[in-house]
Amino acid sequence: MNLKELLLKGQNFISLLNEFRIDAKDLIIKDEETIFSNQTNNNTEVVKESVWIEGKSNEGLVNLFGTLHYNLLNKLAVFEMQGYEKVSA
């Protein structure tokens, strides 16, 4: 299960996507491979990482910036948004 699937299990994250009119299929977590390749995260139950999530809406691109809290053992992930940027199409 990837981070996108874990985030989409939460109603708060889905509400955030709806607020910006982002379709879940058009969602990309930037540098997701880098997050998982970090060797210091392997022995930690809960990990916090700064992330950039890019989504497409009918108005253009929406970039969400924040902190991702995740626990792969319990299959939980939460996104704490700190800011956003809209880029017109």
RARAHU-V179762 format. One record per pair of residues at least 24 apart in sequence whose C-alpha atoms are under 10 Angstrom apart, sorted by the first residue. I is the first residue (numbers start at 1). GAP is how many residues later the second one is. D is the distance in whole Angstrom. If there is no record, write none. Layout:
I,GAP,D  I,GAP,D
This chain:
1,71,9  1,74,8  2,30,9  2,70,9  2,73,9  2,75,10  3,25,10  3,26,8  3,29,8  3,33,10  3,65,9  3,67,8  3,68,10  3,69,9  3,72,9  3,73,9  3,74,7  3,75,9  4,24,8  4,25,7  4,28,9  4,49,10  4,73,9  5,70,10  5,71,10  5,72,9  6,64,9  6,65,10  6,66,9  6,69,7  6,70,6  6,71,6  6,72,8  7,61,9  7,62,10  7,63,9  7,68,10  7,69,8  7,70,5  7,71,6  7,72,7  8,69,9  8,70,9  9,66,10  9,67,8  9,68,9  9,69,10  10,66,9  10,67,8  10,68,8  10,69,10  12,66,9  12,67,9  13,64,10  13,65,8  13,66,7  13,67,9  13,68,10  16,48,10  16,63,10  16,65,9  17,38,8  17,39,10  17,40,9  17,45,10  17,47,10  18,39,10  20,35,9  20,36,9  20,37,7  20,38,10  20,39,9  20,41,10  20,42,8  20,44,10  20,64,10  20,66,9  21,34,9  21,35,8  21,36,6  21,37,7  21,38,9  21,41,9  22,32,9  22,33,6  22,34,6  22,35,5  22,36,8  22,37,10  22,38,10  22,39,9  22,40,8  23,32,7  23,33,7  23,34,7  23,35,9  24,31,8  24,32,9  25,30,9  25,31,9  26,28,8  26,29,6  26,30,6  26,31,8  26,35,10  27,26,7  27,27,6  27,28,4  27,29,7  27,30,10  27,35,10  27,36,10  28,24,9  28,25,6  28,26,5  28,27,6  28,28,9  28,35,10  29,24,5  29,25,6  29,26,9  29,34,10  29,35,10  30,24,7  44,27,9  44,28,10  44,29,10  45,25,8  45,26,6  45,27,8  45,28,7  45,29,9  46,24,6  46,25,5  46,26,8  46,27,9  46,28,9  46,30,9  46,31,9  47,24,7  47,25,9  47,30,10  48,29,10  48,30,10  48,31,10  49,30,10  50,29,10  50,30,9  50,31,10  50,32,10  51,28,9  51,29,10  51,30,9  52,29,10  52,31,10  52,32,9  53,26,10  53,28,10  53,31,9  54,30,10  54,31,10  54,32,10  55,31,10  56,30,10  56,31,10  56,33,9  57,29,10  57,30,10  57,31,10  57,32,9  58,30,9  58,31,8  59,27,8  59,28,8  59,29,6  59,30,6  60,26,7  60,27,6  60,28,5  60,29,4  61,24,8  61,25,6  61,26,5  61,27,7  61,28,7  62,24,5  62,25,6  62,26,9  63,24,8
